[in-house]
Amino acid sequence: MEDLERKGFRSEAVRKEILRLKKRRKRRRIRIMLILGIIVVLCSAVILKSDFIDNKQIELTYYQLSSDQINSPVRLVIMADLHSGTFGEKNERLKTQLQELEPDLILMAGDMINDTDSDVSGIVDLCGYLVKIAPVYYILGNHEGNLMYTGEKVPLDKYLYEAGVHFMYTNYETITVNGNVLKIGAMAANAETYNEEDAQFEAEFEEGKEFKILMAHYPDLFTERLQSAKVDLGVAGHYHGGLIRIPGIGGLFHWDTGFFPAYAGGLYPWGEGNLIVTRGLGNHGLIPRINNKPELVVVDISPG
């Protein structure tokens, strides 16, 4: 009898312990679900804030450069990767911002439209306004290339020429700005498509004592093919700032580079000069811009 009572006591104790463990596991699951729910809410809030607030605000990034080839100050404004986006009706906020900056030259480093948008009246209207502020130099990015040479083959270059834009391929112009002689060049290649003709063009472009600005949509052209270029300033875009900006680290990802692109956006020593990669104004694809406001780059070049 005592053995049976002892066994019954043990069975009851085991049952209670099992119930206690089940309750503990249930509470743990609830806590995990609550934590996951909070994380989802916070992530959603960050994305919504980025899409509806941060990504509607234009951030100005200023760089100061100097050169012995410059006799009087020159101001450049660099923009890229608008991807058919708008800041206000007909881009009025963007137009006003450019007007207030009073640039001497406006450099557009490609992908200002999406390759799926055959109606290019928006970018033509924007450029037609901006040429009244300063000369506009526009290089094609991958989206312009796709739009112009595949599918409907929209003659964007023709429309922009008619609007007064200097539409660049692989060529250069020598101009005078504020008494300074500048050589502005462009290359349509990236690191993979760079060929002997591009190398010959680069050698020709490097000749002379003018202050040289070379525009290309793809940063990898500068960092993998033109590492020793005798150029004062390189200008690129394409990486969208690495999409998600991590404080203290930089951009997280771009499809071309994978995680942590080394040249996601900023001012970098390059060749015998500097390379500026703009984070751009817009986006294209599934990954949103987070902690990465649309950017206009302002470069003030002064006598050395």
HUNORUR-V744317 format. One record per residue. N is the residue number from 0. BURIAL is + if it has 16 or more other C-alpha atoms within 10 Angstrom, else -. Layout:
n = [N;N]
burial = [BURIAL;BURIAL]
This chain:
n = [0;1;2;3;4;5;6;7;8;9;10;11;12;13;14;15;16;17;18;19;20;21;22;23;24;25;26;27;28;29;30;31;32;33;34;35;36;37;38;39;40;41;42;43;44;45;46;47;48;49;50;51;52;53;54;55;56;57;58;59;60;61;62;63;64;65;66;67;68;69;70;71;72;73;74;75;76;77;78;79;80;81;82;83;84;85;86;87;88;89;90;91;92;93;94;95;96;97;98;99;100;101;102;103;104;105;106;107;108;109;110;111;112;113;114;115;116;117;118;119;120;121;122;123;124;125;126;127;128;129;130;131;132;133;134;135;136;137;138;139;140;141;142;143;144;145;146;147;148;149;150;151;152;153;154;155;156;157;158;159;160;161;162;163;164;165;166;167;168;169;170;171;172;173;174;175;176;177;178;179;180;181;182;183;184;185;186;187;188;189;190;191;192;193;194;195;196;197;198;199;200;201;202;203;204;205;206;207;208;209;210;211;212;213;214;215;216;217;218;219;220;221;222;223;224;225;226;227;228;229;230;231;232;233;234;235;236;237;238;239;240;241;242;243;244;245;246;247;248;249;250;251;252;253;254;255;256;257;258;259;260;261;262;263;264;265;266;267;268;269;270;271;272;273;274;275;276;277;278;279;280;281;282;283;284;285;286;287;288;289;290;291;292;293;294;295;296;297;298;299;300;301;302;303]
burial = [-;-;-;-;-;-;-;-;-;-;-;-;-;-;-;-;-;-;-;-;-;-;-;-;-;-;-;-;-;-;-;-;-;-;-;-;-;-;-;-;-;-;-;-;-;-;+;-;-;+;-;-;-;+;+;+;+;+;-;-;-;-;-;-;+;-;-;-;+;+;+;-;+;+;+;+;+;+;+;+;+;+;+;+;+;+;+;-;-;-;+;-;+;+;+;-;-;+;-;-;-;-;+;+;+;+;+;+;+;+;+;+;+;+;+;-;-;+;-;+;-;+;+;+;-;+;+;+;-;+;+;-;+;+;+;+;+;+;+;+;+;+;+;+;+;+;+;+;-;-;-;-;-;+;-;+;+;-;+;+;-;-;+;+;+;+;+;+;+;+;+;+;-;-;-;-;-;-;-;+;+;+;+;+;+;+;+;+;+;+;-;-;-;-;-;-;-;+;-;-;+;+;-;-;+;+;-;-;-;+;+;+;+;+;+;+;+;+;+;+;+;+;+;-;+;+;-;-;+;+;+;+;+;+;+;+;+;+;+;+;+;+;+;+;+;-;-;-;-;+;+;+;+;+;-;-;-;-;-;+;+;-;+;+;+;-;-;-;-;+;+;-;+;+;+;+;+;+;+;+;+;+;+;+;-;-;-;+;+;+;+;+;+;+;+;+;+;+;+;+;+;+;-;-]
